[in-house]
Amino acid sequence: MLRLLLCSGICFLLAAPWSTQAEEKSPPAFMQELFPPELVMRHQRDIDLSKDQRRQITKIVSGLQSSVMDIRWEQVDLMGELESVFKKPRVDEKSALAATEKLLKLENQVKLTHVGGLIRIKNVLTQDQQDMLYFLRQGPDESLPD
């Protein structure tokens, strides 16, 4: 039970910096200007993605996965440390807050890594490809843009 409460508390702490967005149930508006790799992959023919662009995006995504995995390992290790700190009958507030701060910095690092990757993906795409992806994201219910 203590473990469940601890995990819930840590998850709450990690979600807190983005809590206003979670309440809105949508990503921040600026994220609509970027393109997740899944969207690009799903519409690669529609946007006439070249082999070179595909190779570049694959390289970006592979680098992202590697970077994020390294950070996630650190997070899991730090969560174990926090669990040990919080299990004690008397919690050393200073060390608990320091460890929590490190955990939040790692979470921020993950978010920055993701946004950086999305920026690099957007920069691989031409303006016409970006325009088409904006359109396709909304759903191609009407005719294609000119």
Secondary structure in CASP SS format (residue, H / E / C, confidence):
PFRMAT SS
TARGET T0000
AUTHOR 0000-0000-0000
METHOD secondary structure of the structure
MODEL  1
M C 1.00
L H 1.00
R H 1.00
L H 1.00
L H 1.00
L H 1.00
C H 1.00
S H 1.00
G H 1.00
I H 1.00
C H 1.00
F H 1.00
L H 1.00
L H 1.00
A H 1.00
A H 1.00
P H 1.00
W H 1.00
S H 1.00
T H 1.00
Q H 1.00
A H 1.00
E H 1.00
E H 1.00
K C 1.00
S C 1.00
P C 1.00
P C 1.00
A H 1.00
F H 1.00
M H 1.00
Q H 1.00
E H 1.00
L C 1.00
F C 1.00
P C 1.00
P H 1.00
E H 1.00
L H 1.00
V H 1.00
M H 1.00
R H 1.00
H C 1.00
Q C 1.00
R C 1.00
D C 1.00
I C 1.00
D C 1.00
L C 1.00
S C 1.00
K H 1.00
D H 1.00
Q H 1.00
R H 1.00
R H 1.00
Q H 1.00
I H 1.00
T H 1.00
K H 1.00
I H 1.00
V H 1.00
S H 1.00
G H 1.00
L H 1.00
Q H 1.00
S H 1.00
S H 1.00
V H 1.00
M H 1.00
D H 1.00
I H 1.00
R H 1.00
W H 1.00
E H 1.00
Q H 1.00
V H 1.00
D H 1.00
L H 1.00
M H 1.00
G H 1.00
E H 1.00
L H 1.00
E H 1.00
S H 1.00
V H 1.00
F H 1.00
K H 1.00
K C 1.00
P C 1.00
R C 1.00
V C 1.00
D C 1.00
E H 1.00
K H 1.00
S H 1.00
A H 1.00
L H 1.00
A H 1.00
A H 1.00
T H 1.00
E H 1.00
K H 1.00
L H 1.00
L H 1.00
K H 1.00
L H 1.00
E H 1.00
N H 1.00
Q H 1.00
V H 1.00
K H 1.00
L H 1.00
T H 1.00
H H 1.00
V H 1.00
G H 1.00
G H 1.00
L H 1.00
I H 1.00
R H 1.00
I H 1.00
K H 1.00
N H 1.00
V H 1.00
L C 1.00
T C 1.00
Q H 1.00
D H 1.00
Q H 1.00
Q H 1.00
D H 1.00
M H 1.00
L H 1.00
Y H 1.00
F H 1.00
L H 1.00
R H 1.00
Q H 1.00
G C 1.00
P C 1.00
D C 1.00
E C 1.00
S C 1.00
L C 1.00
P C 1.00
D C 1.00
END
